[in-house]
Amino acid sequence: MDSGTLRPKATPLRAPEARWAAAAGEGLSEVELLIHRSRLLGGDLSVTNFGGGNTSAKVVAKDPLTGGDVRVLWVKGSGGDLGTIDRDGFSVLDLAKLHAVDGLYRGAEHEDAMVDYLPHCAFNLSTRAASIDTPLHALLPFAHIDHVHPDAVTAIAAAADGERLVRKVYGDRIGWLPWRRPGWELGRQLAAAAKSHPQWRGVVLQNHGLVTWGQTARECYDTTIATVRAAAEFLNIHFEGAAPFGARKVEALPHDARRSRASELIGRLRPRLGGASAKIAHFADTPEIMEFVCGENLDRLAQIGTSCPDHFLRTKIWPLILSRDATDGEMDAALADYRRRYESYYRACRRPDSPEMRDPNPVLIALPGVGLASFARDKATARVANEFFQNAINVMRGAEAVSRYQGLPDQEAFDIEYWLLEEAKLRRMPAAKPLQGKVAAITGGAGGIGRAIAQRLLGEGACVFLLDRSEAALGAATAAFASSADRVVGTLADVTDERRMVEAFKECVLAFGGVDILVANAGLASSSPIEETSLDQWRETYAVLGDGYFLAAREAFKVMKAQGGGSVVFVASKNALAATPGAAAYASAKAAELHLARCLALEGAPHNIRVNAVNPDAVLRGSQIWSGAWRSERAAAYGISMDQLEEYYRKRSLLQQAVLPEDVAEAVAFFAGPASAKSTGNILNVDGGNLVAFTR
């Protein structure tokens, strides 16, 4: 059968299940019930996307000054995520003051100015910034309100005949409101519509999402879940035998082949999207994505772009489509065409007070037969953009299954993307850290020094890719960085295994987009008189400290040359410069390591690749090397007990100080970052001062 005639079956949408336990509300206050409801909704991605949606409750509270009763609105504030929200995620506002502010409304052309009044409505010193959706919750007369963006409902909202479909699915229980940008005018229109239709329990907002309400938290929650579920079940019936994205135009590569191709394409794309190392990548190839990028309707639907404002604030209005077999020239031409189109869109839609045009490069790149790549200033932003476009894909296929998908007019899309209120949010964002947008690969990343280096580079904003041969140590290390999970990936790799090292660096590119920093840190140590040193012991030492550093540097150089530069840091040793008794294999391998760094500094300079070395000494704490036989061997070599070893090393240093993993990490961070931008071929001793290791 010709591939162009295949009609793949659409993946069903997940219909949410009500998860409110019968006893869940017992003994909880209205605010606690609001938090409970919000977490249930936000924890279900079939109901709302990460960071999207908002909930509210109107409750009676005591005025802290008068002691009188005041009706206040608890509403999810600007930013944050419903799935993890707590009390401090809500704005608390005096409802009477909000209604008084409504009396100051001068019309849709002035609605952005209304935001300036919201801080004056804060109750009891509430400091959480109120969101643009606050009037939607304030002006509707119901005690509990949910506003969410479920893919199933948004698909109906983005269908060409969405209003008819709403009546078909919900009868007269759920209403319809034509497109209106979020803000005060939308809140007023909603309130007027609800008043005119007392039988409604919610409203579908065209090209936007869903608003539901109830007089209790449980009633509101049940209405939201039932409304979303009805939409999902309706669409799934129409998916039977349907192919919303058309016949399969391109065959999907097998799993391993497409991830390998994705790594190759992402590595070539990243330096073309705003300068070398400027952005971090994210890649996904879910069944829904593969339906979209392989379907014959890809070109038409991609040109329409996203519809829900929650989506394209993060994704731009449309993705770029790029052939998986694109040459460098074709890639450059496709990106240039995208930038020209985006610039034309900006010029055609800009208003006198619009912000300056932002980066015209695509955020999302659809790769037929491969998947979907996204690029942004940090990993979380790239991942969320990718996930939001996956929401958009679900919306498209749902709309196409029952009608025809339609996006917003360009001007409406522009007015959301370049909304002055959103621009103000962007300007309030903290300044980028020195290594934001950088990717650091660390061999021996799960050991004491490796983890300290990872922690230090994460603190500077980098993403880190940990390579280690110990599964247990790697698991412990990645668990320790759980709070930075988006920016930490661990992979099992023996640095002496050439095939595995080649694969590992491809995995790093797939995970983050490239390699900007290599920290070669994997270690091994052995100590014995030369006549007692076996050939196997000698070869193993050189395999880890010689072959391992060579393989890591070789694979990093391949990526760094293609992307226009990088920084390589070898964690060597004092013994690379200073001979030591009974450790000829270790010391000579470290010396070879150091000379390799010098050679690579020469090779790398024309390609803007810097190579430097850090020489620590006697880093006993947290070290995997020092937890083995090396500790007893070195103690024996100096004629002392093992528990005297750390004090022995401290006293022999000029500064009389022990060297810690964090000290090594500080030196590595210096060579990895912009402070050493004009340094290559250098050695930085971190040994407490050791005369025999002075470089001059």
C-alpha positions as CSV (number, residue, x, y, z in Angstrom):
1,M,0.0,0.0,0.0
2,D,1.3,3.5,-0.9
3,S,2.2,5.4,2.3
4,G,0.2,8.4,1.1
5,T,-3.0,6.4,1.3
6,L,-2.6,5.2,4.9
7,R,-5.1,6.8,7.3
8,P,-3.8,6.3,10.8
9,K,-6.4,6.1,13.5
10,A,-6.5,9.2,15.8
11,T,-5.2,8.7,19.4
12,P,-8.2,9.2,21.7
13,L,-8.4,12.1,24.1
14,R,-8.3,11.2,27.8
15,A,-11.6,11.9,29.5
16,P,-11.0,13.1,33.1
17,E,-12.4,11.2,36.1
18,A,-13.9,13.0,39.1
19,R,-11.4,12.6,41.9
20,W,-13.1,14.4,44.7
21,A,-13.4,11.8,47.5
22,A,-16.7,11.7,49.4
23,A,-15.1,12.9,52.7
24,A,-12.6,15.3,51.1
25,G,-14.4,18.4,52.2
26,E,-15.1,17.5,55.8
27,G,-13.7,20.0,58.2
28,L,-12.1,22.2,55.5
29,S,-12.6,26.0,55.3
30,E,-13.7,27.6,52.0
31,V,-10.2,28.6,51.3
32,E,-8.9,25.1,52.0
33,L,-11.6,23.7,49.7
34,L,-10.5,26.1,47.0
35,I,-6.9,24.9,47.3
36,H,-8.1,21.3,47.2
37,R,-10.2,21.9,44.1
38,S,-7.4,23.8,42.4
39,R,-4.8,21.1,42.9
40,L,-7.2,18.4,41.7
41,L,-7.9,20.4,38.5
42,G,-4.2,21.5,38.0
43,G,-3.0,18.0,38.6
44,D,-4.9,16.6,35.6
45,L,-3.5,17.6,32.3
46,S,-6.7,16.6,30.5
47,V,-8.3,19.5,32.4
48,T,-5.7,22.3,32.1
49,N,-2.1,22.7,31.0
50,F,0.8,23.4,33.3
51,G,0.7,26.9,34.6
52,G,-2.7,27.6,32.9
53,G,-6.1,28.2,34.2
54,N,-7.4,29.9,37.4
55,T,-9.9,29.3,40.1
56,S,-11.7,31.4,42.7
57,A,-13.9,31.5,45.7
58,K,-15.9,34.3,47.3
59,V,-15.8,34.0,51.1
60,V,-16.6,36.1,54.1
61,A,-13.6,37.3,56.2
62,K,-13.0,39.6,59.2
63,D,-11.6,43.0,58.4
64,P,-8.3,43.1,60.5
65,L,-9.0,46.8,61.5
66,T,-12.8,47.0,62.1
67,G,-13.5,43.3,62.9
68,G,-16.5,43.5,60.6
69,D,-17.4,41.0,57.9
70,V,-16.0,41.6,54.5
71,R,-16.8,39.6,51.3
72,V,-13.5,38.8,49.6
73,L,-12.4,37.1,46.4
74,W,-9.7,34.5,46.6
75,V,-8.4,34.1,43.0
76,K,-5.3,32.5,41.6
77,G,-2.7,35.2,41.2
78,S,-0.5,35.9,38.2
79,G,2.0,33.1,37.5
80,G,2.2,29.8,39.4
81,D,0.6,26.4,38.7
82,L,-2.8,25.2,39.9
83,G,-1.4,21.7,40.5
84,T,0.9,22.8,43.3
85,I,-0.8,26.0,44.5
86,D,-1.0,27.0,48.1
87,R,-2.4,30.0,50.0
88,D,0.4,32.4,48.8
89,G,-0.5,31.5,45.2
90,F,-3.8,33.4,45.5
91,S,-4.6,37.1,45.3
92,V,-7.1,38.1,48.1
93,L,-9.2,41.1,47.1
94,D,-12.0,43.1,48.6
95,L,-15.1,42.3,46.4
96,A,-16.9,45.6,47.2
97,K,-13.8,47.5,46.0
98,L,-13.6,45.4,42.8
99,H,-17.2,46.3,42.1
100,A,-16.4,49.9,42.7
101,V,-13.6,49.7,40.3
102,D,-16.0,48.4,37.7
103,G,-17.8,51.8,38.0
104,L,-14.6,53.4,36.7
105,Y,-14.6,51.3,33.5
106,R,-14.4,53.6,30.4
107,G,-14.7,51.0,27.6
108,A,-12.8,48.3,25.9
109,E,-10.1,50.7,24.5
110,H,-9.1,51.5,28.1
111,E,-9.4,48.1,29.7
112,D,-5.7,47.6,30.2
113,A,-5.7,50.6,32.5
114,M,-8.0,48.8,34.8
115,V,-5.1,46.5,35.9
116,D,-3.6,49.5,37.8
117,Y,-6.6,49.6,40.1
118,L,-6.3,46.0,41.2
119,P,-3.6,46.5,43.8
120,H,-5.8,49.1,45.6
121,C,-8.4,46.3,46.1
122,A,-6.0,44.0,48.1
123,F,-7.4,42.7,51.3
124,N,-5.4,42.2,54.5
125,L,-2.1,43.2,52.8
126,S,-2.3,40.5,50.1
127,T,0.8,40.9,48.0
128,R,0.2,38.3,45.2
129,A,-0.2,40.2,41.9
130,A,-3.7,39.8,40.5
131,S,-4.0,38.2,37.1
132,I,-5.7,39.6,34.0
133,D,-8.6,37.1,34.5
134,T,-9.5,38.7,37.9
135,P,-12.6,40.5,36.5
136,L,-13.9,37.3,35.1
137,H,-14.1,35.9,38.6
138,A,-15.1,39.2,40.3
139,L,-18.0,40.2,38.1
140,L,-19.7,36.8,37.8
141,P,-22.1,36.4,40.7
142,F,-21.2,32.9,41.7
143,A,-19.4,31.8,44.8
144,H,-17.0,29.4,43.0
145,I,-15.6,29.7,39.5
146,D,-13.1,27.6,37.4
147,H,-11.5,28.9,34.2
148,V,-9.5,26.1,32.5
149,H,-8.1,25.3,29.0
150,P,-8.9,21.6,28.4
151,D,-7.9,20.3,25.0
152,A,-11.2,18.7,24.4
153,V,-13.3,21.8,25.1
154,T,-10.8,24.1,23.3
155,A,-11.1,21.9,20.2
156,I,-14.8,22.7,20.1
157,A,-14.1,26.3,20.9
158,A,-11.7,26.4,17.9
159,A,-14.0,24.7,15.4
160,A,-15.4,26.7,12.6
161,D,-19.0,25.9,13.9
162,G,-18.1,25.8,17.5
163,E,-21.3,27.4,18.7
164,R,-23.4,24.8,17.0
165,L,-21.2,22.0,18.5
166,V,-21.6,23.4,22.0
167,R,-25.4,23.2,21.7
168,K,-25.1,19.7,20.3
169,V,-22.9,18.5,23.2
170,Y,-24.3,20.4,26.1
171,G,-27.8,21.5,25.1
172,D,-28.7,24.6,27.2
173,R,-26.5,23.8,30.2
174,I,-23.3,25.4,28.8
175,G,-23.3,28.7,26.8
176,W,-21.1,30.2,24.1
177,L,-19.3,33.5,23.9
178,P,-17.5,34.8,20.8
179,W,-13.8,35.5,21.0
180,R,-12.8,38.3,23.3
181,R,-9.3,38.9,24.6
182,P,-9.0,38.3,28.4
183,G,-9.6,41.4,30.5
184,W,-12.3,43.6,31.9
185,E,-14.5,43.6,28.8
186,L,-14.6,39.8,28.8
187,G,-15.6,39.7,32.4
188,R,-18.4,42.1,31.8
189,Q,-19.7,40.2,28.8
190,L,-19.6,36.9,30.8
191,A,-21.5,38.4,33.7
192,A,-24.2,39.8,31.3
193,A,-24.5,36.5,29.5
194,A,-24.8,34.5,32.7
195,K,-27.5,36.9,34.0
196,S,-29.5,36.5,30.7
197,H,-29.2,32.7,30.9
198,P,-29.7,31.5,34.5
199,Q,-29.9,27.9,33.3
200,W,-26.2,27.9,32.2
201,R,-23.6,26.2,34.4
202,G,-20.7,27.5,32.3
203,V,-19.6,29.1,29.1
204,V,-17.2,27.9,26.3
205,L,-15.1,30.9,25.2
206,Q,-14.4,30.9,21.4
207,N,-10.7,30.0,20.7
208,H,-10.0,30.1,24.4
209,G,-11.3,27.6,26.9
210,L,-14.0,27.0,29.5
211,V,-15.5,28.9,32.4
212,T,-17.7,27.0,34.9
213,W,-19.3,27.9,38.2
214,G,-21.2,26.6,41.2
215,Q,-22.5,27.6,44.7
216,T,-20.1,25.2,46.4
217,A,-16.6,24.1,45.7
218,R,-17.7,20.5,45.0
219,E,-20.5,21.6,42.7
220,C,-18.1,23.8,40.7
221,Y,-15.5,21.0,40.5
222,D,-18.1,18.4,39.4
223,T,-19.4,20.7,36.7
224,T,-15.9,21.3,35.3
225,I,-15.1,17.6,35.2
226,A,-18.4,16.7,33.6
227,T,-18.1,19.4,31.0
228,V,-14.6,18.4,30.0
229,R,-15.5,14.7,30.0
230,A,-18.5,15.3,27.8
231,A,-16.4,17.1,25.2
232,A,-13.7,14.3,25.2
233,E,-16.3,11.5,24.8
234,F,-18.0,13.4,22.0
235,L,-14.7,13.9,20.1
236,N,-13.5,10.3,20.7
237,I,-16.7,9.0,19.1
238,H,-15.8,11.0,16.0
239,F,-12.2,9.8,16.1
240,E,-13.5,6.3,15.3
241,G,-12.3,5.6,11.8
242,A,-11.2,9.2,11.3
243,A,-7.8,10.7,10.5
244,P,-8.0,14.3,11.4
245,F,-4.5,15.0,10.1
246,G,-5.2,13.2,6.8
247,A,-3.4,10.3,5.2
248,R,0.1,9.6,6.3
249,K,2.4,11.7,4.0
250,V,5.7,10.8,5.7
251,E,6.6,7.5,7.4
252,A,7.8,7.8,10.9
253,L,11.4,6.7,11.4
254,P,11.8,3.8,13.9
255,H,12.2,4.9,17.5
256,D,16.0,4.8,17.8
257,A,16.6,6.1,14.3
258,R,14.3,9.1,14.8
259,R,16.0,10.0,18.1
260,S,19.4,9.8,16.5
261,R,18.1,12.0,13.6
262,A,16.5,14.4,16.1
263,S,19.9,14.8,17.9
264,E,21.7,15.5,14.6
265,L,19.1,18.1,13.5
266,I,18.8,19.8,16.9
267,G,22.6,20.1,17.1
268,R,22.7,21.8,13.7
269,L,19.7,24.0,14.4
270,R,20.7,25.4,17.8
271,P,23.6,27.6,16.6
272,R,21.4,29.0,13.9
273,L,18.7,30.2,16.4
274,G,20.2,33.3,18.0
275,G,23.9,32.6,18.3
276,A,26.0,29.7,19.6
277,S,24.8,28.3,22.9
278,A,22.1,31.0,23.3
279,K,19.2,28.5,23.6
280,I,18.2,25.2,25.1
281,A,16.3,22.6,23.2
282,H,13.5,20.1,24.1
283,F,12.4,17.3,21.9
284,A,9.2,15.1,22.0
285,D,7.8,12.4,19.8
286,T,4.5,11.4,21.4
287,P,2.0,9.4,19.3
288,E,-0.1,12.7,18.9
289,I,3.0,14.6,17.7
290,M,3.8,11.8,15.2
291,E,0.3,11.9,13.9
292,F,0.6,15.6,13.3
293,V,4.1,15.8,11.8
294,C,3.5,12.8,9.5
295,G,0.0,13.8,8.3
296,E,-0.9,15.3,4.9
297,N,-2.6,18.2,6.7
298,L,0.5,19.4,8.5
299,D,1.3,22.3,6.1
300,R,-2.2,23.7,6.2
301,L,-2.7,23.4,10.0
302,A,0.8,24.6,10.9
303,Q,0.2,27.8,8.9
304,I,-3.0,28.5,10.8
305,G,-1.0,28.1,14.0
306,T,-2.1,28.0,17.6
307,S,-5.5,29.4,18.7
308,C,-5.7,29.5,22.5
309,P,-4.0,32.6,23.9
310,D,-2.4,30.5,26.7
311,H,-0.6,28.6,23.9
312,F,0.9,31.1,21.6
313,L,2.2,33.4,24.4
314,R,4.8,30.6,24.7
315,T,4.9,29.1,21.2
316,K,4.7,32.0,18.8
317,I,1.9,32.0,16.3
318,W,3.2,29.2,14.1
319,P,5.9,26.5,14.0
320,L,8.5,26.0,11.3
321,I,8.3,22.8,9.2
322,L,11.7,21.4,8.4
323,S,12.5,18.3,6.3
324,R,14.3,15.6,8.3
325,D,16.8,15.4,5.3
326,A,17.4,19.2,5.2
327,T,20.9,20.1,4.1
328,D,22.6,23.0,5.8
329,G,21.7,25.3,2.9
330,E,18.0,24.2,3.1
331,M,18.0,24.7,6.8
332,D,19.4,28.2,6.5
333,A,16.9,29.1,3.7
334,A,13.9,27.7,5.8
335,L,15.0,29.8,8.8
336,A,15.5,32.9,6.7
337,D,12.0,32.5,5.2
338,Y,10.5,32.1,8.7
339,R,12.2,35.2,10.0
340,R,11.0,37.2,6.9
341,R,7.4,36.0,7.4
342,Y,7.5,36.8,11.1
343,E,8.9,40.3,10.5
344,S,6.1,40.9,7.9
345,Y,3.5,39.7,10.5
346,Y,5.0,42.1,13.0
347,R,5.0,45.1,10.6
348,A,1.5,44.4,9.4
349,C,0.0,44.2,12.9
350,R,2.1,46.5,15.1
351,R,0.3,49.4,16.9
352,P,1.9,52.7,17.7
353,D,2.6,51.6,21.3
354,S,3.6,48.0,20.5
355,P,6.9,46.7,22.1
356,E,9.9,46.3,19.8
357,M,9.9,43.1,17.8
358,R,11.2,40.1,19.7
359,D,13.4,37.3,18.4
360,P,12.0,36.4,15.0
361,N,13.3,32.8,15.1
362,P,10.9,30.0,15.5
363,V,10.3,28.5,19.0
364,L,8.9,25.2,17.6
365,I,10.2,23.2,14.7
366,A,8.1,20.3,13.3
367,L,10.2,17.6,11.8
368,P,8.1,15.2,9.6
369,G,8.8,11.6,10.5
370,V,10.9,12.6,13.5
371,G,9.0,14.7,16.1
372,L,8.8,18.2,17.5
373,A,11.7,20.3,18.7
374,S,11.5,23.5,20.7
375,F,14.1,26.1,21.6
376,A,14.0,28.8,24.4
377,R,16.2,30.6,26.8
378,D,16.1,27.8,29.4
379,K,15.0,24.2,29.6
380,A,11.7,24.8,31.4
381,T,10.6,27.4,28.9
382,A,11.5,25.1,26.0
383,R,9.7,22.2,27.6
384,V,6.5,24.1,28.4
385,A,6.4,25.6,24.8
386,N,6.6,22.0,23.5
387,E,3.9,20.8,25.8
388,F,1.7,23.7,25.0
389,F,2.0,23.0,21.3
390,Q,1.1,19.4,22.0
391,N,-2.1,20.9,23.6
392,A,-2.6,22.8,20.3
393,I,-2.1,19.6,18.3
394,N,-4.9,18.0,20.4
395,V,-7.1,21.0,19.8
396,M,-6.4,20.9,16.0
397,R,-7.2,17.2,15.7
398,G,-10.3,17.5,17.8
399,A,-11.6,20.4,15.7
400,E,-10.7,18.7,12.4
401,A,-12.5,15.5,13.5
402,V,-15.9,17.2,13.9
403,S,-15.5,20.4,11.8
404,R,-12.6,22.5,10.6
405,Y,-10.0,24.0,12.8
406,Q,-9.7,27.8,12.8
407,G,-7.2,30.0,14.5
408,L,-7.4,33.6,15.5
409,P,-7.0,36.4,13.0
410,D,-3.4,37.6,12.8
411,Q,-4.2,41.0,14.5
412,E,-5.9,39.3,17.4
413,A,-2.9,36.9,17.8
414,F,-0.5,39.8,17.6
415,D,-2.4,41.7,20.2
416,I,-2.0,38.8,22.6
417,E,1.6,38.1,21.8
418,Y,2.6,41.8,22.1
419,W,0.2,42.7,24.8
420,L,1.7,45.5,26.9
421,L,0.7,43.8,30.1
422,E,2.6,40.7,29.0
423,E,5.5,42.8,28.0
424,A,5.6,44.3,31.6
425,K,5.8,40.7,32.9
426,L,8.8,40.0,30.7
427,R,10.6,43.1,31.9
428,R,10.1,42.1,35.5
429,M,11.9,38.8,34.9
430,P,15.2,38.4,36.7
431,A,18.4,39.0,34.7
432,A,19.9,35.9,33.1
433,K,22.6,34.1,35.1
434,P,26.1,33.9,33.5
435,L,25.6,30.3,32.3
436,Q,21.9,30.4,31.3
437,G,21.5,28.8,28.0
438,K,24.7,26.7,28.5
439,V,25.0,22.9,28.6
440,A,27.6,21.2,30.7
441,A,28.5,17.5,30.3
442,I,30.3,16.2,33.4
443,T,32.1,12.8,33.4
444,G,32.3,11.2,36.8
445,G,29.3,13.4,37.5
446,A,27.9,11.3,40.3
447,G,31.0,11.4,42.5
448,G,31.8,14.0,45.2
449,I,33.7,16.4,43.0
450,G,31.3,15.8,40.0
451,R,28.3,16.6,42.1
452,A,29.9,19.7,43.6
453,I,30.7,20.9,40.1
454,A,27.2,20.2,38.9
455,Q,25.7,22.1,41.9
456,R,28.0,25.1,41.2
457,L,27.2,25.2,37.4
458,L,23.5,24.8,38.1
459,G,23.7,27.8,40.4
460,E,25.1,29.8,37.5
461,G,22.1,28.8,35.3
462,A,23.6,25.9,33.3
463,C,21.9,22.6,32.4
464,V,24.0,19.7,33.4
465,F,24.4,16.2,31.8
466,L,25.9,13.8,34.3
467,L,27.8,10.7,32.9
468,D,28.8,8.0,35.4
469,R,29.3,4.3,35.4
470,S,27.7,3.7,38.8
471,E,23.9,3.3,38.5
472,A,23.4,3.7,42.3
473,A,25.6,6.8,42.5
474,L,23.9,8.3,39.4
475,G,20.5,7.7,40.9
476,A,21.5,9.4,44.1
477,A,23.0,12.4,42.3
478,T,20.0,13.0,40.1
479,A,17.7,12.6,43.1
480,A,19.7,15.2,45.0
481,F,19.0,17.7,42.2
482,A,15.3,17.1,42.1
483,S,14.5,20.8,42.5
484,S,16.4,21.4,39.3
485,A,15.0,18.3,37.5
486,D,14.4,20.2,34.2
487,R,18.0,21.0,34.0
488,V,19.6,17.7,35.1
489,V,19.9,14.5,33.1
490,G,22.0,11.5,34.1
491,T,23.1,8.7,31.9
492,L,25.1,5.5,32.5
493,A,28.4,5.6,30.7
494,D,31.8,4.1,31.1
495,V,34.3,6.6,29.8
496,T,36.5,3.9,28.4
497,D,33.7,2.5,26.2
498,E,34.0,4.3,22.8
499,R,30.6,3.3,21.5
500,R,28.8,4.3,24.7
501,M,30.6,7.7,24.8
502,V,29.6,8.5,21.2
503,E,26.0,7.6,22.1
504,A,26.1,9.6,25.4
505,F,27.1,12.9,23.7
506,K,24.3,12.4,21.1
507,E,21.9,12.0,24.1
508,C,23.2,15.2,25.6
509,V,22.5,17.1,22.4
510,L,19.0,15.5,22.2
511,A,18.3,16.5,25.9
512,F,19.5,20.1,25.7
513,G,20.6,21.0,22.2
514,G,24.4,20.9,22.4
515,V,27.5,20.8,24.6
516,D,29.0,24.1,25.7
517,I,31.1,22.9,28.6
518,L,32.8,19.6,29.1
519,V,34.2,18.8,32.5
520,A,36.3,15.7,32.2
521,N,36.3,14.5,35.8
522,A,36.0,10.6,35.8
523,G,38.7,9.3,38.0
524,L,40.5,6.2,39.1
525,A,43.5,5.8,41.4
526,S,45.9,3.0,42.3
527,S,49.0,3.0,44.4
528,S,51.9,0.4,44.5
529,P,55.6,0.3,43.9
530,I,56.5,-0.1,40.2
531,E,57.7,-3.6,40.6
532,E,54.3,-4.6,42.2
533,T,52.2,-2.7,39.5
534,S,50.6,-5.2,37.2
535,L,50.1,-4.5,33.5
536,D,46.3,-4.8,34.0
537,Q,46.5,-2.2,36.7
538,W,48.6,0.1,34.5
539,R,46.3,-0.3,31.5
540,E,43.1,0.3,33.6
541,T,44.5,3.5,35.0
542,Y,45.5,4.8,31.6
543,A,42.1,3.6,30.1
544,V,40.2,5.8,32.6
545,L,42.5,8.8,32.8
546,G,43.9,8.7,29.3
547,D,41.3,7.0,27.0
548,G,38.4,8.4,29.0
549,Y,39.5,12.0,28.8
550,F,40.4,11.6,25.1
551,L,37.0,10.1,24.2
552,A,35.1,12.8,26.2
553,A,37.1,15.6,24.6
554,R,36.8,14.1,21.1
555,E,33.0,13.9,21.3
556,A,32.7,17.3,22.8
557,F,35.0,18.8,20.2
558,K,32.7,17.4,17.4
559,V,29.7,19.3,18.9
560,M,31.6,22.4,19.9
561,K,33.2,22.9,16.5
562,A,29.7,22.7,14.8
563,Q,28.1,25.2,17.2
564,G,31.0,27.7,17.2
565,G,32.8,27.2,20.4
566,G,32.9,25.9,24.0
567,S,34.9,25.4,27.1
568,V,36.7,22.1,28.1
569,V,37.9,21.7,31.7
570,F,40.1,18.8,32.7
571,V,40.0,17.9,36.4
572,A,43.6,16.7,36.6
573,S,45.8,16.5,39.7
574,K,48.7,17.9,41.6
575,N,50.4,14.7,40.6
576,A,50.2,15.8,36.9
577,L,53.0,18.2,37.9
578,A,54.6,16.6,40.9
579,A,56.0,13.1,41.2
580,T,54.8,11.0,44.1
581,P,56.2,7.7,45.5
582,G,54.4,4.4,44.8
583,A,51.9,5.8,42.2
584,A,53.7,5.8,38.9
585,A,50.6,4.7,36.9
586,Y,48.3,7.4,38.4
587,A,50.8,10.3,38.3
588,S,52.1,9.6,34.8
589,A,48.5,9.1,33.5
590,K,47.6,12.5,35.0
591,A,50.6,14.0,33.4
592,A,49.5,12.7,30.0
593,E,46.0,14.1,30.7
594,L,47.5,17.5,31.4
595,H,49.5,17.4,28.2
596,L,46.5,16.4,26.2
597,A,44.7,19.5,27.5
598,R,47.6,21.6,26.2
599,C,47.4,20.0,22.8
600,L,43.7,20.5,22.6
601,A,44.0,24.1,23.6
602,L,46.1,24.5,20.4
603,E,43.6,22.6,18.3
604,G,40.6,24.3,19.8
605,A,41.6,27.9,19.7
606,P,40.8,28.5,15.9
607,H,37.3,27.2,16.7
608,N,36.7,29.3,19.8
609,I,37.1,26.2,22.0
610,R,39.0,26.9,25.2
611,V,40.8,24.1,27.1
612,N,42.0,24.5,30.6
613,A,42.9,22.3,33.6
614,V,42.3,22.3,37.3
615,N,44.8,20.5,39.5
616,P,43.3,19.5,42.9
617,D,45.1,17.6,45.6
618,A,43.9,15.3,48.4
619,V,40.1,15.9,48.0
620,L,39.2,13.2,50.5
621,R,35.7,14.2,51.4
622,G,32.9,12.8,49.3
623,S,35.4,11.3,46.8
624,Q,34.7,7.8,45.4
625,I,38.5,7.4,44.7
626,W,39.4,8.0,48.4
627,S,36.7,5.7,49.6
628,G,38.5,2.7,48.1
629,A,41.9,1.1,48.3
630,W,43.7,4.3,47.3
631,R,43.2,5.7,50.8
632,S,44.9,2.8,52.5
633,E,47.6,2.7,49.9
634,R,48.5,6.3,50.2
635,A,48.5,6.1,54.0
636,A,50.8,3.2,53.8
637,A,53.1,5.1,51.4
638,Y,53.4,7.9,54.0
639,G,53.7,5.5,57.0
640,I,50.6,6.8,58.7
641,S,47.1,5.5,59.6
642,M,44.1,6.2,57.3
643,D,42.4,8.4,59.8
644,Q,45.5,10.6,59.9
645,L,45.6,11.1,56.1
646,E,43.4,14.2,55.8
647,E,45.3,16.0,58.5
648,Y,48.6,15.0,56.9
649,Y,47.6,16.5,53.6
650,R,46.3,19.7,55.2
651,K,49.5,20.3,57.2
652,R,51.8,19.7,54.2
653,S,50.0,22.5,52.2
654,L,51.4,26.0,52.4
655,L,48.0,27.4,53.4
656,Q,47.4,24.7,55.9
657,Q,43.8,24.1,54.6
658,A,42.0,21.0,53.5
659,V,40.7,21.0,49.9
660,L,37.0,20.3,49.4
661,P,34.9,19.3,46.4
662,E,33.4,22.8,46.5
663,D,36.8,24.3,46.0
664,V,37.4,22.3,42.9
665,A,34.0,23.3,41.6
666,E,34.8,27.0,42.1
667,A,37.8,26.6,39.9
668,V,35.9,24.7,37.2
669,A,33.1,27.3,37.2
670,F,35.8,30.0,36.6
671,F,37.1,28.2,33.5
672,A,33.6,27.3,32.4
673,G,32.2,30.8,32.5
674,P,32.7,34.2,30.9
675,A,35.2,35.4,33.5
676,S,37.9,33.3,31.8
677,A,36.7,34.0,28.2
678,K,40.3,34.9,27.2
679,S,42.0,32.0,28.9
680,T,43.1,28.8,27.3
681,G,45.9,26.3,27.9
682,N,46.0,27.3,31.6
683,I,46.4,25.3,34.8
684,L,44.8,26.3,38.1
685,N,46.1,24.5,41.1
686,V,43.6,23.9,43.9
687,D,45.9,22.2,46.4
688,G,46.2,24.5,49.4
689,G,49.6,25.5,48.0
690,N,52.2,22.8,47.2
691,L,55.7,23.9,46.3
692,V,56.5,20.9,44.1
693,A,53.4,21.6,42.0
694,F,54.2,25.2,41.2
695,T,54.0,25.6,37.4
696,R,57.0,27.9,37.4
